[in-house]
Amino acid sequence: MKRILHVAALLCILFTLPARAQIRPEWITPLVPFQIADNLYYVGSQDLASYLITTSQGNILINANLETSPTQIRASVEKLGFKWADTKILLNGQAHYDHMAGSARVIRETHAKNMVMDGDAPVVESGGRKDFLGITDSLQLYPPAHVDRVLHDGDTVTLGNVTLTAHKTAGHTRGCTTWTLRVHLPGDPATQLRNVVIIGGDTFWSAFHFVDRPGRAASYPGIAADFQHTFRTLHALPCDIFLGAHGVYFDMLTKLKRLPAEGPKVFIDPAGYKTAVDEAEAAFNKELARQTAAN
């Protein structure tokens, strides 16, 4: 039942056009930061996920979120005992405003290097104006942010003793990125490492068009093929710890209720990962078939 309710909530969020400037309460409601692995922490809000990865040469932040979010993220980082100024690299999962609008401020305050997947880099530097949905009323613009390094599918990002791999899982945005890394959990044997998958986005809204129709082209050339590639990629990734750009992706709030008793192992959820990817793919296939039949 919990899984059904979770899916219903996700569909409600993702298949409805977001109103311009609409900010959901769970996006700005603070959440006490918590540890996921030895060097991996959650520093986001109740739903907009942001992750801090600590290394021997400084820290990596994934997702700057809303334009107002850096204040909350910084407070969470410092509550954990880390320095905001030690943020050396800024990464992201997708170039929509709810994940990217705070980037310019994070960069300004920390001087972190901003690294963005090809496909999303022009969107970030245009403040959202070059998003393929930018000509509609679907998205809010945000402060442009300079991109220091344009990433490509399979590129790695290394800082100190930590390496992450960027997987281009396009469709939700043209450069949507799923991040993977290996971590050690407190209490595990010293040699045991877990595979972390942080999904950038694998869903669509009602504004997404997958096929060309008379008088209305696909949202961008190849969008359907990109989604199909994304699901092949996600299915192939080994996953122990399932995370994502939104807490609802991985049923975070439910898992947090178990965290005090069970510790970080509550986030070990390969079955939940498989189910989430299967459901997203099924939703895409159903919509693609509907749009194809309507031609």
N, C-alpha and C positions, 0 to 999 in steps of 0.2 A: 504493500500500500504506500509506504514512504516513497518508493521509487516512482510510482505512478504520479503521486502528488508533485514530486520534484520535476518530472518531465512536463507535467501540465503547466507548472510555473515557468519553466524555461521556454516552452512554446509561446506562452502568453507574452513574454518579454521579447522574443526574437522574431515573431511573425507579424508584429504590429509595428507600423512605421513610428519611429520615435519623433515626437514633436520637437520642433526646433527649440533649443534652450531648456528642454524638459530635463530636470534632474531628479532622479528617483531617490527617495529618502535613504534607502539602504546603500546608496553610492556615497553618501556623505556622513553616515553614522559611524563614529569611531568604533574600533574593535581593539581590545587589548592585544598587543603583538604576541606572537607565540613562536616557539621553536618547532621546526619540522624535522631537521636533521642537525648534525654537529655544527654545520656552517650555513644552514639554510633557514631563514626566518620569514614569517608572514608579517608584513607591515602595512597592509592595506586596510580598507574599510570593511563594512559588513558584507559587501558584495564585490566592489572593485578591488581586484587582487593586485598586490604589489609585493615583490619578494626581494629580500636582502640576502646576498650571498657574500660571506666574509672570506677573505683570502689573506695570504701572508704579505701581499703588496697593496692592500686596500680593498675596497668593497665594490660589488656590482649590484646595481638596482635594476629590477625588471618591472617596468610599467610606472609611469609618472602620473597617470590617470587624469582627473579633471584639472582645470586651471587652478582651482583652490586646494587641490589634494596635497601638494608638497608640504603644506603646514602640518597636516595630519601625519603624513608619511615620516617627515622629519621627527615629529614628536615620538612616533613609535620606534624609530631607529635609536633615538637618544634614550628612550625608556629601557631599551635592551642593553644600554651601556656602550653603544658605538657612536662614533663621531660622524656627523653629517658631511663634514669636509673630507672624510676618507672615502667618499663615493667617487670612484675613479672611472667607472664605465656605466652608461645608461643603455639598457636594452629595452625591447618592447615586444608585444605580441601582435599588435595591429595598429593601424594609423587612424582609427576613429577617435573623435574628440574625448570620449569617456576614458580612453587609455593613454592619449597622447597630449592632451591640452596642457598638462603640467610640465612637459619636457623642457620648454624654454626656461622656465623658472628654475628647475633642478640644475640645468646646465649653468645658468647664471650664478647660482648660489654655491655650487660645488666644483665647477669647471670640469665636470665629468665629460668623457668622450662619448658622443652620441652615435650609436651604431644601429643601422636600420637596413632591413632587407630591400633589395632591388624590387621595384614595383610599389613599395610604400615610401621610399626615400623622396621622390618628387612631391608626394602628398604632404609629408612632414614639412618639407621646406616651403611649401605653399600655404601652410596652415590649413590644410584640408581642401583647398580650392581645386586641386587636381584629382580628388577622389572621383571614382567613376559614378558615384551617386551625387556628386557635388552639384549637378545641374537640377536636382530635385530639392524638395524641402525636407529631405530625410536626415540631413546631418548638420551639425553646428560647426562653424569654423572656429579656429583656435590660433594662438600665437605661433607663427612659424618658428621652426627650430633648425639650426644648421646641422647637417649630417656630416660627421667626421669620417665615417667609414661606411661604404655601401657594401652590404653583405650579399652573398649568393648562396643558393641551396647547398647545404653540406659544409659551409664555412664553420670554422671553430673560432671561439673567442677565449683567450687565455689571459688570466691575471694571477700572478703568484702561482699557487699550487692548485688552481681550479681551471678546468676547461669545460666550456659548454659548446654544444653543437646546434647550429641553426638549421632547421628544416623548413623549407618554403612550403607552406600549406595554404596556398592561395585560394581565393574564391570569396571568402568573407571580406577581405580586402585583397588587392593584387599582390601585396607582399606579406600577407599574414604569415606569422612565424610561430612554429612550435619549437620550444627549447628543450633539450635533453641534457642531463648531466648525471654523474654518479656520486652518491653521497654515502656517508656512514651514519647510521642511526645510533643514538645513545643506547647502550645495553647490548648491542650486537657484538659478535666477535670482531676483533680489530681488523681482520682481513676481509670481512664481509661488506660488500658495497651494494647499494640498492640503485635501481634505475628510476630516475625521475623524469616524468613527461609533463611539461607545462603547455597546454594547448592554448594557442592564440585565439582561435575561433574556427568553428566548422559549421556555422549555421547561416541562415539567410533571412531576409525580411521580405515583405510583400512587394517591395520596390525592385527586387532582383528579378531580372529577366534572363533566362538561360538559353532561349532560342530566338532566332530572327523571325519576326512576323511582319506582314505588310504594314508599313507605317511605324514600326517600332522594332528597332534592332535589339539584339542581346545587350545586356548591361555593358559588356566589353567583349571583344572577340576572344573566344576560347574560355569563357567563364565556366561553362559546363565541364569541359575537359580539365580545368584547374580543380574544380571540386572533386572530380573522379580521381585525379592524381592525389589530392589531399587525403581522401579516404584510404587509398592504397598505402600511402605513406604512414598514416596513423595506425592502420592495422599491423603494419610490419614492425613498428617500434616496440622494443621490449619495455614493459612498464611494471614497476612495483608500486611507486608512489605517484598517484594521479592528482595533478593540479591543473589550474587553468586561469584564464584572464578574468573570469568571474567566479566568485565562490560558489554560485549555484551550479556551475559546470560539474563540480566534483562533490556536491552535497556537503559543503564545508561546515555550515552551522550545525548540522546534525552530527557530524564527526566531532566537532568541538565539544559537544556535551559528553563525549566519551573520553576526551583527552586527559582530564585529571586522573582518571582511574587506569587508563591503558597507555598513556604516553604517546609519543610520536608514531607508534606503530598503527594508530588508527588511520593513518593516511596511506597505509599499504592496501591497495585496492585494485589489483589487476582485473578482477571481475567487473567492478564498477566502471573501469576505463573501457573495457571491451563493450559493455552494454551501452555506455554513452556514445561511443563511436558508431556502434551498430544503429542506434536510434537516430542519430544525426544523418547517417547515410540513407536510412530508410525514408526519412522525411524529405531529403533531397531527391531521391529517386522517384518518390511519389509526385513531387512538384514538377520535376522534369518531365515525367510522363504526362501530367496534366497539361503543361504548357505545349508539349509536342503535339498532343492530340487536338489542342485548340487551334492549331495552324490550319 
